[in-house]
Amino acid sequence: MNSTTTPSTTRGDTAVDVYAVAGSLLCLAHCLALPALVGSLSAIAPFVESELAHKLLVLLLAPATVYAIAGDQAWSGRHFFVVAAVIGLSLLGAAAFFPPLEAHETPLTVLGSMLLSSAHLMRAIRKRR
């Protein structure tokens, strides 16, 4: 931790990253695991199959990523974080909001989630050093 970073700022930044990673993993679970459970849990079927769910998850993740990018000060590895986060969020957004890509929704969501969660994990680890 450098002299310009306070412990509360570091905790707040880490909380944003944890939120973003959890949200990315929720997208991944929604895309891969929940469809397999639809048959046994018919109560959640409308949410799992709803296009609104994809849009809602992306809209919940976007502010945390934008906050992390905009509020981040220069640190080694920041460029990777910004590029990976922007590409990951863009892939999630494209899968959720661009109907012509519906046939590729699962791979776009998986790749976007992995990029976004990896970027936030790397940022959280580097910020704690």
Disulfide bonds with the S-S distance in Angstrom:
none
